[in-house]
Amino acid sequence: MLSKRIIACLDVREGKLAKSVKFVDTRDIGDPVAKAKEYYADGLDELVFYDITASSDKRDIMLDVVEAVAEQVFIPFSVGGGIRSVEDANKLLWAGAEKINVNSAAVLRPELIAECAYAIGSQNVVLSMDIIKVTVGAEFPSGYEIVINGGRTPTGIDALYWALRGEELGAGELVVNSIDADGTKQGYEINLTRMIAEAVSIPVIASGGAGKPEHLLEVLTVGKADAALVASMLHFGEYTVSGLKHWLRAQGVKVRLKY
């Protein structure tokens, strides 16, 4: 059985670490490079960097911040926001990222997933999905819809359909991000995460809603996620990476410990 992963999420706006609740009320909370270095030193498994306004502002990602973070961490580091082509993906890899996250641009042009998978390998392509809960019906049989542009634009695409399509096109991992749970610290969207994890054969990363260790335990066991994305729990100093990992290990979850 593979170890479960703890992944820190750095949402970056104009070069500064930011945090929102349900994708609104975004505020700056610090320096992403300093936080990346801190979490890496404490035994973090992986780091995800999102330039949260690159897509909505229709601009390229901030490569200087990516380069600065890459100089400080020596764990898998994935980057997303504003990736529209293989050229964009390659720029990020050259800047020090190990994986790229595609989201809005892949919804608008799904072949982007296949193009990136062919060019840099499926294992380096992550499909991030921002998802809201909707009424179950013919249009949305799963009860969940994909939204893009930082949660601003509904797409009419069923979330489970898109997860399966993303895997088919060559994505190596999926980030399942619940906008309804984002920043609330009330727990992950377990039903959504489990539904997608049971439907695909690639790793699923749960995102949105972590507020206490029990939430990670639930999504990694009941929710069947391969990894848990955390943000507020770490950014505001309420918990540490090593503390979360030791607690999970005590509950019987297989995790890698640094010390």
C-alpha positions, -999 to 999 in steps of 0.1 A, spaced: 0 0 0 14 34 -10 19 60 17 -7 88 18 6 122 10 2 156 27 4 184 1 6 221 10 -13 245 -13 2 279 -19 -24 302 -36 -4 331 -49 -18 365 -61 5 391 -74 35 373 -59 20 371 -24 5 341 -5 -33 345 -4 -63 327 11 -100 329 3 -132 313 15 -153 297 -12 -130 315 -37 -141 350 -25 -129 374 2 -93 367 -8 -66 383 14 -28 384 14 -13 364 43 25 362 37 54 352 16 50 320 -4 87 314 -7 92 315 31 62 292 37 74 267 11 108 265 28 92 261 62 69 233 52 97 215 33 119 215 63 91 200 84 87 170 62 61 180 36 55 154 9 46 177 -20 39 214 -28 13 229 -51 16 264 -63 -15 281 -79 -13 315 -95 -50 321 -87 -56 351 -111 -35 341 -141 -64 325 -159 -90 351 -151 -65 379 -159 -56 361 -191 -18 364 -183 11 341 -180 21 326 -146 47 344 -125 79 324 -133 101 344 -109 80 332 -79 81 296 -93 119 298 -96 123 313 -61 102 285 -46 120 258 -66 153 270 -51 141 263 -16 123 229 -19 135 195 -30 102 176 -31 77 172 -59 65 207 -68 36 213 -91 24 246 -105 -9 258 -120 -26 289 -133 -27 302 -168 -12 271 -186 -26 271 -221 0 253 -241 29 228 -241 52 258 -243 37 272 -211 42 238 -194 78 236 -205 85 271 -192 73 259 -158 95 228 -159 125 249 -169 117 272 -139 119 243 -115 84 228 -113 82 190 -115 45 188 -125 20 212 -141 -16 217 -132 -41 224 -159 -76 236 -151 -96 263 -170 -77 260 -203 -81 222 -203 -119 226 -200 -120 251 -229 -96 229 -250 -95 193 -236 -68 183 -261 -44 204 -240 -42 175 -215 -32 150 -242 -7 174 -257 10 180 -223 9 143 -215 26 134 -247 52 162 -244 62 159 -207 47 126 -196 13 118 -179 30 115 -145 38 152 -147 3 164 -158 -22 171 -131 -58 179 -139 -72 203 -113 -110 205 -111 -129 233 -93 -163 218 -84 -196 231 -70 -226 210 -58 -257 213 -79 -291 196 -82 -289 160 -95 -305 157 -130 -300 147 -166 -274 175 -171 -255 167 -139 -260 130 -130 -233 132 -103 -248 163 -86 -216 183 -92 -206 208 -118 -172 220 -131 -165 257 -128 -135 276 -143 -117 310 -140 -112 308 -103 -148 297 -97 -163 326 -116 -176 307 -147 -200 277 -147 -194 252 -176 -224 229 -177 -200 200 -174 -206 171 -150 -177 167 -126 -176 129 -127 -177 129 -165 -148 154 -166 -127 133 -142 -131 102 -164 -124 123 -195 -93 138 -180 -79 104 -171 -87 92 -207 -68 121 -222 -37 114 -202 -38 132 -168 -17 114 -143 -34 128 -112 -66 146 -103 -71 174 -78 -107 174 -66 -114 208 -52 -148 216 -36 -156 253 -38 -184 248 -14 -159 235 12 -130 258 3 -116 278 32 -145 268 55 -124 245 77 -155 223 81 -141 192 63 -135 179 28 -164 171 5 -163 133 12 -190 122 -11 -175 140 -41 -140 128 -34 -150 92 -28 -172 91 -59 -143 103 -82 -117 81 -64 -137 50 -69 -143 59 -106 -108 65 -118 -75 45 -116 -52 75 -111 -44 92 -78 -69 116 -64 -59 146 -43 -87 160 -21 -88 197 -18 -110 222 1 -122 223 37 -95 210 59 -97 224 94 -85 197 118 -66 164 117 -98 144 118 -107 159 84 -76 145 68 -82 111 84 -117 110 70 -108 120 35 -78 96 33 -98 66 46 -136 71 40 -130 94 11 -104 71 -5 -81 100 -15 -45 93 -21 -34 127 -8 -49 156 12 -43 192 2 -40 216 32 -37 254 33 -53 273 62 -43 247 88 -7 253 80 -6 290 69 -21 303 101 1 282 123 -26 261 139 -9 228 129 25 217 115 33 192 88 51 169 112 24 171 138 -3 161 113 18 132 100 26 118 134 -11 121 144 -22 103 112 4 76 118 -10 70 153 -45 65 137 -31 38 115 -26 58 83 6 50 64 25 82 59 62 90 54 78 105 85 109 127 82 117 124 119 
